Amino acid sequence: MEFFPVIRDKTFFSNSLLEAYYKGHKLRSLYTYTPDMKGIGKAIKGKSSFSQQKRNHLVQDLYRQYDEADINLSKSRVVQENIDKLKESNTFTITTGQQIHLGLGPVYVLYKVFDAIALSSQLNKKFQNQNFVPIFWMASEDHDLEEIASISFFGNQLKWDTNQSGAVGRMNTKGVAELFQDLIDKYQLSDIQQYFLQRAVQIYRQSENLAIAFRKLLHDYLGHTGLIILDADSKLLKSSFTPVMIDELNYSNNQAIIESSQKLEKAGFKRQLRVRSCNLFLLQKNDRVRIDDLADFSGESPVDFVKENYNNLSPNAALRPLYQEWILPNVCTVLGSSELNYWLQLKGLFDNYEMPLPSMIVRTSAVLIPFKFQEKYFNNDLTEWFEDENPIALKHDQELAAEKESHDQKLESIKSSIRVYDQAILETFKGVKLGNKWSKLMDKLSDIQVIMDMKWSQRIASSADLKKVLKIKRAYFNPQHIQERTDHIVIHMKPLLTNSITIQQHFGIESNQKVWIIFY
């Protein structure tokens, strides 16, 4: 693979929130640490008093989780070593997470994981008196089945047909293996795609639930990097979080989240999270029920209710980040843009518990392109591919570009002549104002410009060579169909096989403001 960087703010991967977060100051009151090495260094000090008991519980539960997934950690020594390091007071985590999509999901999930792996390695080199380990947090308690149940494969949507509901990680895997087998049977696949799908068939067939299956498949491919996979739907881990659960049932955190959300809106950004009075769900058999009023569930006090049900109480999106930081010695979290948006609404919630937010790093983005297109179409500035279609096409046909420029100059010359003549009339005939008539004429010229732009688009589209350029633009640089969010990992298997050195070189803190164009 070959990597070529493009600055993020020159692409459609940027937005006003990211610009304000990385380059401005108006969001500064909504986060604790800056998204850089200096900020992470401060986060390490802020997390230095993390409870030893929580560390012990975390290690104990991770061993249980891997054992239940039938993963022999003695054969994955680097993962085992990283888990054991978590007992030590100088070990910290770099965390990212995602819903547990079938077969690992869209390509951006991979970029998130790569960032956590790379950042851990970079911090181990920078802060040699501490240890840093990467964590993938499985969103196993999420209930949005619709979001994880489909596979986008070369424009075709294959959907898992199930009538299950509730927390997705607890769902059985019946029918998932058949979905992957269908891909094997219907499509011509490379050897590495075939192997991945065959392994997916085997894992989903043998696994008790989606969480176990996801863990086994991700561990198969990235266990060699030392990545620790965590399922926080755990009785032991939730046991320490019961004070917050009680607070939620007493509506103690609602106002703090409202106030942070108002600060975000005052800074000019929309809130991502809907603020609720209580941020807990109750996990029941095949259901995940939002708790608005405890009286609807029980006549018990919040303390008694939590004592009896804490292992089945589930934090919603507003509370999950606090739960993450509560149970992990975490100093940095890798987020998508929309995730950053709602984490910025939570500063008040964290302040309620005198806890810092971790340093928040926005994940790397990338565009994957086959090598066969590189030499012919990508010899110039790669930033141009993020422009509109016609300018890109014309850069690949200089003769046509020169002809269009000549036409545009003639039309602009007419507009310029009108402006000059209008000024001459004003100077010669005082008080004569023809602005309204000129305006109507300019409107006609603008109509002509629209017609000509349409004609140029048609001419560009009729060119055999430029059709290929437009096809590449629409396939790989389409802001309405962003590859990393739509294409399943199985389409782009080469990056999944990337070695640790390449991951460390191209992801993490150094690539934070880059978008990679990757040829493979």
HULIN-V74472 format. One record per helix or strand of 3 or more residues. SS is the DSSP state (A for helix, B for strand). FROM is the first residue (numbers start at 0). TO is the last residue. If there is no record, write none. Layout:
SS,FROM,TO  SS,FROM,TO
This chain:
B,1,6  A,7,9  A,15,22  A,27,29  A,36,45  A,51,67  A,72,74  A,76,84  B,90,97  A,101,103  A,106,125  B,130,137  A,144,147  B,149,152  B,155,158  A,167,169  A,175,185  A,190,205  A,209,224  B,227,230  A,234,238  A,241,248  A,253,265  B,279,283  B,286,289  A,293,295  A,301,311  B,312,314  A,316,326  B,329,334  A,336,342  A,346,351  B,358,361  B,364,368  A,370,376  A,381,385  A,388,393  A,397,427  A,434,461  A,463,475  A,482,485  A,488,490  A,492,495  A,499,505  A,508,510  B,513,518
